[in-house]
Amino acid sequence: MPQIAGLRGVLPDPAKLKDVVAGLGGAGIDVAKGLAAGTLVRDAGRAVYRYHQVFSEPVTGRALVRKMVVCTVRLEPWKEPLVRPHEATPPAATAAALAQIRATKLVSAPVFAGYRDPAIEIDRLFRRVDGERPTLEATTPDHTVHRLWRVQSAELIGALRHQFAPKKLCVLDGHDRYEALLAYRDELGAKQPLAMYSSANYALSCLVNLDDPTLIVVPRHRVVRGAAPSQAVLAAARKHFVIDRLAGAAGDLGKQLAALADTIAHQPAFVVTWAGEPDAWKLTLSPDVSAIGEGVQVHRALQRLDPIVADQLFVARTMPDAKLEAVVSPQAALAAKADAVILMRPLTVEQISHVVELGEVIPAGSTAFHPPLATGLVSAIIDPDEDLV
């Protein structure tokens, strides 16, 4: 059976894009209202969708184009090797996503997943499409240009299925939606058997080549509530970390990021600030400290990843009662009304891939990707009686 399939996607009406651009940028789109108002239209036939994002590299400002495919992917439990997570999923997040799916019977935010294609065979299938005028083009408030092509060629879709048949997928973002879709499929299947190609058996997904250099990982920083006082935390942390004071840098994001950049790549490090205090503190794991040796339950090959060290060694040992919130924007993290903030470095795509290859997961909220996918550019209605193949 095919791992991927097309769908009758719900797309913005090109003539009414201005009415939905804010929603594409993350505010969210009410698909039912959009269909009723005519700002959204459902395709008459099944298709896959070529998706480009044109954006600026966050450090250099260089213009980049990331090329992806929006389609549906057959749902498989995590224990199966075809689709694997790289992060743990908080049960509350899955429950919230499931409640949304039950209420709306659709998905407007795709699961973001990666595949390996060093020879760019999949991009070659879309070479002609990429040169055509897009079906949709919209610019979101973050200045990202989103271009979408509707592809209904049975020949191309068949070739795409053939290419993806042996590929394993790594979920990059949307773990909660994937788990919720699995649970919703099982709920529907318990009521009546689902046909093999029922839309309930598939997840709306955006697939990207893990070998694409435009796939940019950014960190999720930790906003800490219930943090212990800095003096006590730092005193306890000296057992495991080399601690450098960044005098007067608590409000200087540039100085904090520069301190993080000035770190040997394989040495776990992060910067911590406390509310109302002028200084920031850079913590680097001592070279002679092993997370496993300190009792952290983690695969040996992953024990030096920054999120493991920050969450399971630093926070868990020095502030065990603290609550963490993951925030992508460092400016938003520092502006949050919290007791402390932990500024993180990004993981690499190779580190994420290694986590997946080992069959392990890292803490929830460890990674994000720049820029975020547009929400509502393609939405999928879940109808157990509708086949996708």
N, C-alpha and C positions, 0 to 999 in steps of 0.2 A: 504494500500500500504506500502511496506517496507520502513523504514527510511534510511536503508543503502543498498548498492549494491556493487557488484564487478565491475571490469573494465578490459579492455584489456590494461594493463599498458605498458608504454614505459620504459624499464630498460636498464642500461648499460650492454653491453656484458661482461660476467665475464672474458673472455680472454683479454679484452681490458680496464680493469678498470683503469690502470695507466694513460690512456689518458683522463679520465674524473674526476679523484679524486679532482683536484683543483676546478672544478666547483661544486662538491658536497659540498665543504667546504664554499660555499657562493659566489664564483666568478661568478657563473651562467653557465648554459649549454644551448647551441643552439641546441634545439631538432631536428629541421629540418636538420641542418648540420650533427648532430650525426647519424640520421637515414640514411642519404645519404652516410655517410662515413662508416657505419657499426659499429660504437662505441656504438650506441644505437639500441635496437631491440624491436619491439612491440610484446607483447604476442599474440599467436594465439587464445587463449580462455580467458574467463573472470576469474578473480581471486580476492581474497583479499590477503593482504600481512602482514605477521607478521614482526614486526620491533623492533629490540633491539638496544639500545645505551649503550655501555660500556664506562664509563668515571670516572673521579676522582671527588669526592666531593670537591668543591672549597676551603673550609676552612681546613678540616682535611686531604684531600688527599686520603680518603678511596675509594676503587674501588666500583662502583655501576653499576647495570644493570637496565635500564628502559625498560619496555616491553609495546609495543603499537600495534595498528592495523591501517594499511593504507587501505582505501576503499573509496567509494563515499557516500556522505550524501545528502539526498533529500533537495533541497533548500527551505527554508521557510522564509517569511519576518520576520524581527525582532519582529513585533507585535505579532507573534504567539509564544506560550510558548515552543515549542520543541527545538528551537535553539536560544540562547540569547547571546548578546555581554556583555562584562564587561567594555570595554573602548569606548569612543567616537571615531569616525573616521573622520579625516580631509577630506573634500570633494576633495581636490587636490590629496590626496593619492588614493582615490577610482577612480578618473578620470584617473590617471596614470595607475592603474591596469587594468581598463577597456580598455584603449587604447592598452595595451600590449596583452590582450586577443583577442581583435578584430583583431590585426595584425597577431597573431600566431595561433589562434583558439585552444589553448591548455593551460594547467596549469602545471608548473613543481615544484611549491612550494605549499605544501598542507596547507589547513587551519588547525591550531592546535586547537583541542577542547577536553574538558574533560567531563567525565561522572562519576556517582557515582556507585561503585560496591564494597562495603566493604567486601562482601563474596568472592570476586575474582572469580566469576563464569565465566567471559569471559577468564581470564587467564587459567582456567581449561580446556576450550575447546581447547587450544593450547598446552596442556602439551606434547602431543606426538610430535607435530611439533617442539617445543622448543628443543627437544632432538635430532633432525635430523641435518644433515649438511646444513648450509644455502645456499640459491641460490646465494647470493652475500655477500661478506664481504670486507669492505673498511675502511681505516683509514684516516681521514681528517687531515689537518694541525694542528688543535687544539688538536690532539691526541685522539679524540673520535673514537671508533671502532663502525662502523655501520654494523649490520647484518640484512639481509632480507631473508625471506622465501616466496616463491610463494605458495599459498594455493588454489587449484582448486576443493577440495572436495565439492560436492553439499550438502552432509550431514552436513559438518562443517559450510558452508556458511549459510545453512538454520537455523542451531542452533544459529548462530551469529545474524541473522536477528531477530529471536525470542527473544533473550536476549536484543537487542537494541530497540525493538518495543516500550516499555513503557518509555525508558530513555530520559531524557532531557539533552541537550548538552550545555555546556558553552564554547563559543569561547575564547580561551586563547591568540592566536596570529593569524594574518592574517585577521583582520576585514575588511581591505580594499579589499582584494581578494574576500571575501565572498560577500560584497556589489556589487563588480564589476561583479561577476558571476550571482547574482540576476538580475542586470541591463542587462547583455548580454542575459540571458534567456528571459527576457521580450522583448528585441529587436528581437530575433529570433521568439518568439511566435507571435509578431505583424505581421511578414511576412507570416507565415503559422502556423497552430495549431501544437503544439508539442505532440507527443505520450506520454502517461503517464510515460513511463520508458525511455524516450529519455535521452541521456547523457547530454543534455543541462539543464535538470532538476536537476542535481546532482553536488556537489562540491567535488573535490579531497580533502580528509581530512586525518589527522593523529589523532587517538583517543587515549586518555590516561586516566587511572583511577585516578580521583581526590583524591582517598584514598591511592594512591601509595606514600610511603615516599620518593621515588627517584625523585618525581616531585619537582624540586628546582626552586623557584622564585628568580629572581635577579632584582634589580632596574634599571630603566633608569634614568640617571642623566641629569640635565638640563644645557646645554650650552647656555649662555645668551648673546645676541648681542643687543646693544642699552641700556645697563644697565646704570642707574644713578650712580653718584659717591658714593663710600662706605659711606662716612660720612653722606650724606643726607639720604641714604637708611636706615642705621642703626638707625639714629635718629627717623625716621618715624616708624620703626619696633618695637621700644621699647614700643609702645602702646599695642602691642599684644604678644610680645615674651620676654622671658628671654634670654639675649645675653651674651655668654661667649667668650672671646678672646682666641684664640689658638696661642700664640706668636710664630712667625717664622715658622708656620706650613703650609703656603700656598703651599709649594712644597713638603710637607711630607704627602704622601697619607696614610701611616700607622698611623700617629698621628691623621689624620682626621677621619679615619675609627674607630680607638679606641675611639675617643670622641663620635662618633655616637653610638657605641656599649654600651657605659656607659650612657645609657638613659633608663628610665622606659619605658617598652614596649608600654604602652597605651598613652604616651606623644608624640605628633608629634614633630619631630626634623629633622634638616638637617644642613649641613655645607656649608657656602658660602665663596668663595674667589674672589678677584678682580685682574685683570691683573696688573702686575707690583707692587703689594703690598705684603709685607712679611708675613702678618698675615692671618689666617683663622678665621672664626667666626661661632660658633655653636649657632643656634637659636632654642629654645624650646618653644612651645606654652605655654603661661602663663596658669596655672590651672584654673584661673577665667575667661578666655576668651572663648567665644563661637563663632564659625564661623557664625552660623545662626544669633546670636545676633549682629554680625558686618555686616549683610546684605548679606552674601554669600548665593546664591540660591543652596541649596543642601539638600538631605534627612537628617533628624536629626541623623539617625543611622550612617551616613557616614561622618559627619562633622569633625571627628578627624583623618581621614585617611591622611597620609603624603602628597600624591599628591594633595589632595584637599586643604590642608593648604598651601603648598608651592606655587601652581599655582594660586589659587583663593583668597587667603588672603595675602600672602607675595608679590609675583610678581605683581599681579593685583593692589595692593594698593600702593606699593612703587616704581614700575617701569612699569607703565601702557603701555608705548610705546615699551617695550622690546620684542624681538622675541626669542622664545625658540626652541632649538633643543634637542631631546631626544637621548642620547648616552648610550649604555650599558656598555662599558669599562670605568671604572673610570680613568684609565691612559690616554685613548684617550680624555676624557672630559677635564682633567687638561692640556693636551698638545694642545688642540684646541686654535686657535687664536681668542679668544673671550673676551668680556669685563668682564664677570664674569662666575663662574661655581657654580652650586648648587649640592652638593653631597647628594644622597638620600639613604634611607634604603629600603629594599625589603618589599613588602606586604607579607602576608601569603596566602596559598591556601584558608583557611577558610574565610579570608577577601574578597578575590575575589569572592568566592561562595556566600557570603552574599550580595555583590553588585548585583549579578545576581538574587538571590532570591527576592530582593526588586524591580527588574525591572528597576534598575538604571544603570548609567555608570559613570566611573571616567574619568579624563582627558586623552586624547590620549597620547600614549607613556609613560604610567606609569609603565608597567611591561614587563619583558622578562623572558625567561626560559633557564636554563643551563643544558646541552649544547644546542645550536640551532639544529633544525632538518636539515638533509641533503637536499639540494635543488637538484632536478633532480634524486634522487634515484628511484622514481616512478613518471612518468609524465602521464597526462591524456589528450588525444585528445578529443576535443569537437565537436562531429558530431551530429547535430540534428536528423539525420536519423538513428542513431545507438542506439538500446535499450540496457540497462544494466541489465535487468531482463528477 
